[in-house]
Amino acid sequence: MKFDDFLFTYLGEMGKYQKIQFLLVCLPTIVVSMHALSWTFASVDTPYRCRLPSDLPEKEPYYTPLLNFTKCTNDADANVPISEYGQPGITCQYDRCKLPNNETCSEHIFDHSKVEYTAVQRWEITCDRSWIKATIQAAYYVGQMAGSMTFGVLGDRIGRKKVFFLAILIQITCAYLIAIAPYWWLYAIARAGTGFSHPGIFVIAVVIGMELAIYFTNYQILHIVIASPALLFLSYWWLVPESARWLVSQKRYKEADEVLQKAAKINGAVLPENWWEQLDDSSASTSKDGAVARKLTGADLFKTPELRKRTLVVFFLWPVISMVYYGMAMKANVLGGDIYINFIFAAFVEIPALFIVYLLIDRIGRRYILAGGLFIAGACLLINWLMGDNVQLWMAITQMAFTKGSITGVYAAIYTYSPELFPTVIRNTAMGFCSTIARVGAIAASYISMWIAEQFGKVFMIIPFGIMAVSAAILTLIFLPETMGKPLPESIEEIEEGSSYRSSHEMQPLSKTTEETTETA
């Protein structure tokens, strides 16, 4: 008897015990998801000007009569009105990065009317130092990439519970360090640490809870508020048991029996004595005919034509989807409007978007949802660019809603679609690569949205995002097959010979491979 069959026979598919454990494991994802984009608000863009020698050392108001000397360009033929800064009809000569003698200024005065205190203000992340802003966010995704490659291996070696608890400890430590970090580079290292802990706690999380940023406009207080709830999860060392599946795989049957006996008691079930003696003592490295199978590697994804085609397209899709999703979240006002209102509205839009995917994914198929969502997101971005800077607020919010909702649905669909495209013998490896390469897109999004778009204009974010999203949609329709209602391919031979498309077979439930495909994502 296989271990899965044993569990279903004696404990059932989803009893009371399983539901409790599932809820406990899901709760930390709320806190982790807040960390992912907290830098968006800790570094929110606020107007600033050079601090002149005549300014008092104390905190100066931003809107002072000196503004007309410090906000425009140094070229006489490029003088512009500064009515947008509160003083209609006045022109000026000097920009916000230069003093009157065209010398780069080392200190700035910021507008505190909406935001009390940001990391940008603390470390003067302005002008030629603006690259630091993108680097700090990119550090999170670099840490996340390292965590994706580390925690999957650790989970197999030391157990799921220890990895989960270790990730929580790392998250708490680094999160508090973020709030008190005296230097930006130490802040970036701590951000990388929180990113590293991310895969150890969860793989997929919808960005929620960041409306807290409206009430906590001091970036240090914001980070402390986000970090503190995680202290509750230290109790998980006693509440969440080790994975019985992992204990069985390590032949630690007595410990597995303690976990399952507790589960059986809560579920009102009874386990047979010495139940482990009923299990098949089989090894995944042994084939059906008893021969030792060759261990496949990432290189095998590119050795055969059909699998190579799928791999190349999917490896393009993941970073594009990640780039657009996180880019739109990090710069929620890129299409116009207020960053706080847009972010919250875009977050709420994700709920119906995910519900629509849930309703349609087994009706119209994975491929059409993926291609359709990518095309809608790309089209909205390109339309916004064509409309120029005169986009009305309601139109900007609508375009943001469709873009974020579409890319959210695509992100959900790709997690279902990708495992179905790869054979069982190498599915785990393929998904590990997908998760890792997706971080490349997130890192690119950090620099594009937080540096390039702010320095050179939103067009340098909207056009690349729009073109790549539409291109990904086209590649999906041309090169990827539909997997809805098809059996999961077991071997590379099935992929190449087309046996995975036999309509006479029913689709195998993906839930039975969820643990396999998500532990390395």
C-alpha positions as semicolon CSV with decimal commas, in nm:
position;residue;x (nm);y (nm);z (nm)
1;M;0,000;0,000;0,000
2;K;0,130;0,346;-0,089
3;F;0,146;0,611;0,185
4;D;-0,111;0,831;0,006
5;D;-0,354;0,539;-0,011
6;F;-0,297;0,469;0,358
7;L;-0,373;0,833;0,453
8;F;-0,692;0,847;0,247
9;T;-0,809;0,511;0,381
10;Y;-0,767;0,585;0,751
11;L;-0,768;0,965;0,785
12;G;-0,972;1,080;0,486
13;E;-0,884;1,350;0,233
14;M;-0,953;1,663;0,438
15;G;-1,053;1,595;0,796
16;K;-1,066;1,832;1,091
17;Y;-0,698;1,782;1,171
18;Q;-0,586;1,860;0,816
19;K;-0,799;2,175;0,807
20;I;-0,651;2,304;1,133
21;Q;-0,295;2,244;1,016
22;F;-0,368;2,400;0,678
23;L;-0,503;2,715;0,846
24;L;-0,201;2,740;1,078
25;V;0,042;2,711;0,789
26;C;-0,147;2,966;0,577
27;L;-0,165;3,241;0,840
28;P;0,204;3,344;0,817
29;T;0,165;3,409;0,444
30;I;-0,034;3,723;0,526
31;V;0,261;3,876;0,711
32;V;0,517;3,757;0,456
33;S;0,321;3,909;0,171
34;M;0,331;4,247;0,344
35;H;0,711;4,238;0,348
36;A;0,729;4,172;-0,025
37;L;0,616;4,522;-0,122
38;S;0,665;4,722;0,198
39;W;0,954;4,907;0,029
40;T;0,704;5,058;-0,213
41;F;0,569;5,268;0,073
42;A;0,885;5,294;0,282
43;S;1,040;5,467;-0,020
44;V;0,731;5,643;-0,154
45;D;0,824;5,927;-0,389
46;T;0,785;6,267;-0,220
47;P;0,867;6,609;-0,367
48;Y;1,201;6,755;-0,257
49;R;1,439;7,040;-0,327
50;C;1,802;7,124;-0,257
51;R;1,888;7,255;0,087
52;L;2,050;7,594;0,028
53;P;2,319;7,747;0,251
54;S;2,065;8,005;0,365
55;D;1,825;7,740;0,495
56;L;1,810;7,684;0,867
57;P;1,950;7,351;0,992
58;E;1,610;7,253;1,128
59;K;1,351;7,080;0,914
60;E;1,243;7,340;0,660
61;P;0,897;7,349;0,502
62;Y;0,913;7,225;0,146
63;Y;0,692;7,495;-0,003
64;T;0,890;7,812;0,071
65;P;0,967;8,120;-0,138
66;L;1,303;7,959;-0,216
67;L;1,130;7,695;-0,422
68;N;1,142;7,902;-0,737
69;F;1,524;7,892;-0,721
70;T;1,560;7,520;-0,672
71;K;1,311;7,318;-0,873
72;C;1,365;7,381;-1,243
73;T;1,643;7,349;-1,500
74;N;1,972;7,536;-1,516
75;D;1,940;7,608;-1,889
76;A;1,803;7,956;-1,952
77;D;1,620;7,843;-2,264
78;A;1,444;7,567;-2,071
79;N;1,272;7,777;-1,806
80;V;0,929;7,637;-1,723
81;P;0,635;7,751;-1,510
82;I;0,624;7,591;-1,166
83;S;0,250;7,620;-1,114
84;E;0,246;7,245;-1,055
85;Y;0,452;7,312;-0,743
86;G;0,213;7,566;-0,597
87;Q;0,333;7,905;-0,727
88;P;0,157;7,992;-1,056
89;G;0,338;8,199;-1,314
90;I;0,683;8,187;-1,156
91;T;0,979;8,051;-1,350
92;C;1,307;7,929;-1,214
93;Q;1,656;7,828;-1,319
94;Y;1,791;7,556;-1,093
95;D;1,686;7,194;-1,067
96;R;1,628;6,998;-0,749
97;C;1,971;6,834;-0,769
98;K;2,182;7,149;-0,825
99;L;2,267;7,459;-0,624
100;P;2,266;7,806;-0,790
101;N;2,634;7,767;-0,889
102;N;2,544;7,442;-1,069
103;E;2,708;7,242;-0,790
104;T;2,543;6,914;-0,694
105;C;2,372;6,951;-0,358
106;S;2,436;6,697;-0,083
107;E;2,125;6,760;0,126
108;H;1,760;6,807;0,046
109;I;1,440;6,934;0,201
110;F;1,137;6,710;0,157
111;D;0,764;6,769;0,154
112;H;0,619;6,623;0,476
113;S;0,259;6,719;0,411
114;K;0,152;6,363;0,317
115;V;0,434;6,137;0,432
116;E;0,607;6,180;0,767
117;Y;0,938;6,001;0,718
118;T;1,068;5,770;0,446
119;A;1,388;5,577;0,390
120;V;1,451;5,799;0,087
121;Q;1,464;6,098;0,320
122;R;1,685;5,927;0,576
123;W;1,957;5,824;0,334
124;E;1,912;6,100;0,073
125;I;1,824;5,851;-0,201
126;T;1,781;6,123;-0,462
127;C;1,932;6,243;-0,789
128;D;2,242;6,040;-0,878
129;R;2,178;5,812;-0,578
130;S;1,831;5,708;-0,696
131;W;1,967;5,370;-0,812
132;I;1,985;5,271;-0,445
133;K;1,606;5,266;-0,427
134;A;1,583;4,999;-0,697
135;T;1,877;4,805;-0,554
136;I;1,712;4,770;-0,213
137;Q;1,398;4,623;-0,367
138;A;1,604;4,400;-0,597
139;A;1,787;4,268;-0,290
140;Y;1,460;4,120;-0,168
141;Y;1,417;3,919;-0,488
142;V;1,781;3,810;-0,489
143;G;1,723;3,673;-0,140
144;Q;1,402;3,512;-0,258
145;M;1,587;3,345;-0,544
146;A;1,846;3,207;-0,303
147;G;1,570;3,089;-0,071
148;S;1,394;2,909;-0,355
149;M;1,708;2,708;-0,424
150;T;1,789;2,648;-0,057
151;F;1,469;2,565;0,130
152;G;1,352;2,298;-0,111
153;V;1,673;2,102;-0,055
154;L;1,670;2,166;0,321
155;G;1,309;2,051;0,343
156;D;1,406;1,713;0,203
157;R;1,707;1,680;0,432
158;I;1,606;1,814;0,775
159;G;1,227;1,814;0,751
160;R;0,947;2,058;0,667
161;K;0,879;2,172;1,023
162;K;1,239;2,275;1,094
163;V;1,263;2,463;0,765
164;F;0,931;2,639;0,827
165;F;1,037;2,745;1,177
166;L;1,384;2,850;1,058
167;A;1,226;3,068;0,788
168;I;1,002;3,237;1,047
169;L;1,302;3,310;1,272
170;I;1,496;3,458;0,980
171;Q;1,197;3,669;0,881
172;I;1,143;3,810;1,231
173;T;1,512;3,888;1,284
174;C;1,560;4,057;0,949
175;A;1,229;4,243;0,966
176;Y;1,322;4,414;1,292
177;L;1,671;4,483;1,160
178;I;1,510;4,661;0,864
179;A;1,332;4,901;1,099
180;I;1,650;5,001;1,285
181;A;1,916;4,967;1,012
182;P;2,142;5,275;1,028
183;Y;2,281;5,233;0,674
184;W;2,106;5,169;0,346
185;W;2,332;4,875;0,258
186;L;2,250;4,708;0,591
187;Y;1,882;4,773;0,518
188;A;1,929;4,604;0,179
189;I;2,096;4,301;0,338
190;A;1,808;4,270;0,584
191;R;1,561;4,298;0,295
192;A;1,747;4,016;0,123
193;G;1,710;3,816;0,444
194;T;1,333;3,861;0,451
195;G;1,324;3,765;0,085
196;F;1,531;3,456;0,164
197;S;1,274;3,348;0,425
198;H;0,984;3,398;0,184
199;P;1,002;3,061;-0,001
200;G;1,046;2,879;0,329
201;I;0,703;2,996;0,442
202;F;0,501;3,000;0,123
203;V;0,520;3,000;-0,255
204;I;0,211;3,190;-0,369
205;A;0,051;3,481;-0,180
206;V;-0,179;3,754;-0,296
207;V;-0,048;4,093;-0,188
208;I;-0,279;4,204;0,093
209;G;-0,264;4,420;0,402
210;M;-0,053;4,703;0,264
211;E;-0,332;4,953;0,331
212;L;-0,156;4,981;0,668
213;A;0,088;5,207;0,489
214;I;-0,176;5,482;0,483
215;Y;-0,183;5,496;0,863
216;F;0,188;5,443;0,925
217;T;0,372;5,702;0,716
218;N;0,694;5,665;0,915
219;Y;0,881;5,385;0,740
220;Q;1,039;5,254;1,063
221;I;0,704;5,221;1,240
222;L;0,559;5,056;0,930
223;H;0,828;4,785;0,934
224;I;0,785;4,723;1,309
225;V;0,408;4,687;1,269
226;I;0,457;4,438;0,985
227;A;0,724;4,240;1,172
228;S;0,553;4,211;1,511
229;P;0,266;3,972;1,422
230;A;0,523;3,714;1,315
231;L;0,623;3,674;1,681
232;L;0,299;3,480;1,729
233;F;0,421;3,217;1,486
234;L;0,708;3,117;1,715
235;S;0,443;2,908;1,892
236;Y;0,429;2,693;1,579
237;W;0,721;2,489;1,710
238;W;0,467;2,328;1,941
239;L;0,152;2,364;1,728
240;V;0,269;2,243;1,386
241;P;0,410;1,889;1,371
242;E;0,672;1,757;1,134
243;S;0,544;1,630;0,799
244;A;0,441;1,266;0,839
245;R;0,519;1,212;0,471
246;W;0,876;1,329;0,521
247;L;0,918;1,118;0,836
248;V;0,799;0,811;0,646
249;S;1,039;0,889;0,360
250;Q;1,318;0,891;0,621
251;K;1,186;0,563;0,769
252;R;1,126;0,736;1,104
253;Y;0,803;0,545;1,156
254;K;0,769;0,591;1,533
255;E;0,773;0,970;1,500
256;A;0,535;0,953;1,204
257;D;0,305;0,734;1,412
258;E;0,290;0,999;1,688
259;V;0,184;1,263;1,435
260;L;-0,075;1,043;1,264
261;Q;-0,218;0,909;1,591
262;K;-0,288;1,268;1,695
263;A;-0,448;1,336;1,358
264;A;-0,659;1,020;1,385
265;K;-0,779;1,120;1,733
266;I;-0,893;1,463;1,613
267;N;-1,058;1,314;1,303
268;G;-1,226;1,038;1,501
269;A;-1,037;0,766;1,316
270;V;-0,839;0,462;1,429
271;L;-0,505;0,355;1,284
272;P;-0,394;-0,008;1,273
273;E;-0,095;-0,112;1,480
274;N;0,239;-0,111;1,301
275;W;0,069;0,041;0,996
276;W;0,406;0,117;0,835
277;E;0,455;-0,252;0,770
278;Q;0,174;-0,226;0,511
279;L;0,357;0,037;0,307
280;D;0,541;-0,035;-0,015
281;D;0,915;-0,014;0,041
282;S;0,978;0,134;-0,301
283;S;1,229;0,390;-0,414
284;A;1,172;0,665;-0,665
285;S;1,508;0,586;-0,817
286;T;1,395;0,239;-0,917
287;S;1,191;0,185;-1,232
288;K;0,898;-0,051;-1,271
289;D;1,116;-0,329;-1,414
290;G;1,355;-0,307;-1,122
291;A;1,633;-0,128;-1,308
292;V;1,794;0,177;-1,159
293;A;1,671;0,481;-1,350
294;R;1,907;0,759;-1,454
295;K;1,859;1,072;-1,246
296;L;1,743;1,354;-1,472
297;T;1,884;1,705;-1,452
298;G;1,793;2,047;-1,584
299;A;1,987;1,975;-1,903
300;D;1,728;1,709;-1,994
301;L;1,469;1,986;-2,036
302;F;1,649;2,092;-2,356
303;K;1,752;1,759;-2,511
304;T;1,432;1,670;-2,699
305;P;1,241;1,895;-2,945
306;E;0,893;1,916;-2,789
307;L;1,012;1,945;-2,431
308;R;1,273;2,201;-2,535
309;K;1,006;2,413;-2,704
310;R;0,784;2,405;-2,397
311;T;1,074;2,482;-2,167
312;L;1,193;2,786;-2,364
313;V;0,844;2,937;-2,384
314;V;0,766;2,874;-2,017
315;F;1,105;3,014;-1,915
316;F;1,009;3,332;-2,103
317;L;0,660;3,347;-1,952
318;W;0,762;3,327;-1,587
319;P;0,997;3,630;-1,573
320;V;0,759;3,837;-1,790
321;I;0,460;3,762;-1,567
322;S;0,665;3,826;-1,254
323;M;0,805;4,150;-1,396
324;V;0,465;4,293;-1,491
325;Y;0,295;4,180;-1,168
326;Y;0,555;4,318;-0,928
327;G;0,629;4,621;-1,142
328;M;0,265;4,729;-1,135
329;A;0,252;4,667;-0,761
330;M;0,572;4,861;-0,689
331;K;0,461;5,160;-0,898
332;A;0,085;5,143;-0,872
333;N;0,045;5,501;-0,994
334;V;0,243;5,454;-1,316
335;L;-0,076;5,486;-1,522
336;G;-0,191;5,789;-1,321
337;G;-0,368;5,854;-0,992
338;D;-0,260;5,825;-0,628
339;I;-0,025;5,542;-0,530
340;Y;-0,218;5,453;-0,211
341;I;-0,563;5,450;-0,372
342;N;-0,436;5,261;-0,677
343;F;-0,253;5,002;-0,468
344;I;-0,552;4,922;-0,247
345;F;-0,790;4,919;-0,543
346;A;-0,556;4,694;-0,739
347;A;-0,528;4,459;-0,439
348;F;-0,905;4,425;-0,413
349;V;-0,928;4,363;-0,787
350;E;-0,717;4,050;-0,739
351;I;-1,001;3,876;-0,551
352;P;-1,255;3,873;-0,838
353;A;-0,971;3,806;-1,084
354;L;-0,876;3,488;-0,899
355;F;-1,242;3,389;-0,872
356;I;-1,284;3,427;-1,249
357;V;-0,980;3,206;-1,306
358;Y;-1,127;2,948;-1,069
359;L;-1,452;2,945;-1,268
360;L;-1,295;2,932;-1,614
361;I;-0,974;2,733;-1,585
362;D;-1,152;2,398;-1,624
363;R;-1,401;2,533;-1,879
364;I;-1,208;2,727;-2,143
365;G;-0,864;2,591;-2,063
366;R;-0,534;2,707;-1,921
367;R;-0,383;2,830;-2,247
368;Y;-0,664;3,074;-2,330
369;I;-0,671;3,215;-1,976
370;L;-0,295;3,268;-1,986
371;A;-0,287;3,422;-2,334
372;G;-0,601;3,629;-2,276
373;G;-0,480;3,771;-1,947
374;L;-0,139;3,861;-2,088
375;F;-0,295;4,027;-2,392
376;I;-0,539;4,234;-2,181
377;A;-0,259;4,348;-1,948
378;G;-0,030;4,439;-2,237
379;A;-0,306;4,614;-2,431
380;C;-0,407;4,828;-2,130
381;L;-0,047;4,939;-2,083
382;L;0,003;5,028;-2,449
383;I;-0,332;5,210;-2,469
384;N;-0,233;5,418;-2,167
385;W;0,091;5,512;-2,343
386;L;-0,096;5,611;-2,660
387;M;-0,328;5,833;-2,456
388;G;-0,031;6,035;-2,329
389;D;-0,026;6,230;-2,004
390;N;-0,383;6,356;-2,031
391;V;-0,541;6,042;-1,889
392;Q;-0,837;6,114;-1,663
393;L;-0,827;5,970;-1,312
394;W;-1,116;5,727;-1,363
395;M;-0,955;5,599;-1,683
396;A;-0,617;5,553;-1,515
397;I;-0,772;5,356;-1,227
398;T;-0,974;5,145;-1,471
399;Q;-0,665;5,063;-1,676
400;M;-0,473;4,978;-1,360
401;A;-0,757;4,752;-1,244
402;F;-0,769;4,560;-1,572
403;T;-0,390;4,534;-1,591
404;K;-0,343;4,416;-1,233
405;G;-0,648;4,189;-1,239
406;S;-0,541;4,027;-1,564
407;I;-0,182;3,966;-1,460
408;T;-0,300;3,830;-1,124
409;G;-0,518;3,577;-1,303
410;V;-0,225;3,488;-1,526
411;Y;0,000;3,437;-1,224
412;A;-0,253;3,198;-1,072
413;A;-0,302;3,010;-1,399
414;I;0,070;2,964;-1,467
415;Y;0,109;2,774;-1,139
416;T;-0,152;2,527;-1,259
417;Y;-0,046;2,519;-1,624
418;S;0,333;2,481;-1,589
419;P;0,338;2,152;-1,392
420;E;0,101;1,999;-1,648
421;L;0,342;2,079;-1,932
422;F;0,630;1,878;-1,787
423;P;0,657;1,501;-1,729
424;T;0,655;1,360;-1,377
425;V;1,016;1,243;-1,397
426;I;1,144;1,600;-1,425
427;R;0,848;1,812;-1,312
428;N;1,004;1,900;-0,976
429;T;1,323;2,022;-1,143
430;A;1,133;2,223;-1,404
431;M;0,922;2,402;-1,144
432;G;1,231;2,482;-0,941
433;F;1,385;2,649;-1,245
434;C;1,058;2,835;-1,315
435;S;1,047;2,975;-0,963
436;T;1,411;3,081;-0,979
437;I;1,394;3,246;-1,319
438;A;1,078;3,432;-1,216
439;R;1,291;3,624;-0,965
440;V;1,494;3,761;-1,257
441;G;1,176;3,931;-1,375
442;A;1,108;4,067;-1,027
443;I;1,462;4,205;-1,002
444;A;1,424;4,370;-1,344
445;A;1,090;4,516;-1,233
446;S;1,263;4,676;-0,933
447;Y;1,508;4,871;-1,148
448;I;1,258;4,955;-1,422
449;S;0,979;5,078;-1,193
450;M;1,183;5,234;-0,912
451;W;1,472;5,382;-1,105
452;I;1,436;5,399;-1,483
453;A;1,069;5,505;-1,481
454;E;1,132;5,770;-1,215
455;Q;1,444;5,906;-1,384
456;F;1,341;5,898;-1,749
457;G;0,962;5,876;-1,745
458;K;0,689;5,614;-1,720
459;V;0,709;5,540;-2,094
460;F;1,028;5,341;-2,028
461;M;0,824;5,111;-1,806
462;I;0,491;5,098;-1,988
463;I;0,621;5,017;-2,338
464;P;0,856;4,728;-2,242
465;F;0,597;4,579;-2,008
466;G;0,322;4,608;-2,269
467;I;0,524;4,465;-2,557
468;M;0,658;4,173;-2,355
469;A;0,313;4,086;-2,219
470;V;0,161;4,079;-2,568
471;S;0,459;3,881;-2,700
472;A;0,415;3,626;-2,421
473;A;0,048;3,590;-2,512
474;I;0,134;3,520;-2,877
475;L;0,402;3,264;-2,785
476;T;0,155;3,086;-2,558
477;L;-0,103;3,049;-2,834
478;I;0,148;2,939;-3,098
479;F;0,378;2,702;-2,913
480;L;0,208;2,565;-2,601
481;P;-0,058;2,289;-2,600
482;E;-0,379;2,287;-2,401
483;T;-0,361;2,055;-2,100
484;M;-0,717;2,073;-1,973
485;G;-0,870;1,727;-1,952
486;K;-0,546;1,555;-2,052
487;P;-0,354;1,303;-1,838
488;L;-0,038;1,425;-1,671
489;P;0,262;1,306;-1,875
490;E;0,477;1,060;-1,685
491;S;0,787;1,049;-1,904
492;I;0,975;1,252;-2,162
493;E;0,881;0,988;-2,418
494;E;0,512;1,065;-2,364
495;I;0,579;1,433;-2,431
496;E;0,764;1,360;-2,754
497;E;0,523;1,093;-2,881
498;G;0,211;1,291;-2,799
499;S;0,053;1,030;-2,574
500;S;-0,024;1,301;-2,318
501;Y;-0,294;1,430;-2,556
502;R;-0,508;1,118;-2,560
503;S;-0,859;1,240;-2,511
504;S;-0,965;0,902;-2,379
505;H;-0,780;0,963;-2,055
506;E;-0,913;1,179;-1,776
507;M;-0,700;1,453;-1,626
508;Q;-0,521;1,334;-1,315
509;P;-0,595;1,559;-1,013
510;L;-0,319;1,814;-0,974
511;S;-0,375;1,815;-0,598
512;K;-0,188;1,486;-0,569
513;T;0,126;1,651;-0,705
514;T;0,089;1,982;-0,525
515;E;0,346;1,907;-0,259
516;E;0,591;1,784;-0,520
517;T;0,558;2,088;-0,744
518;T;0,542;2,362;-0,482
519;E;0,815;2,269;-0,240
520;T;1,084;2,399;-0,477
521;A;0,881;2,684;-0,631
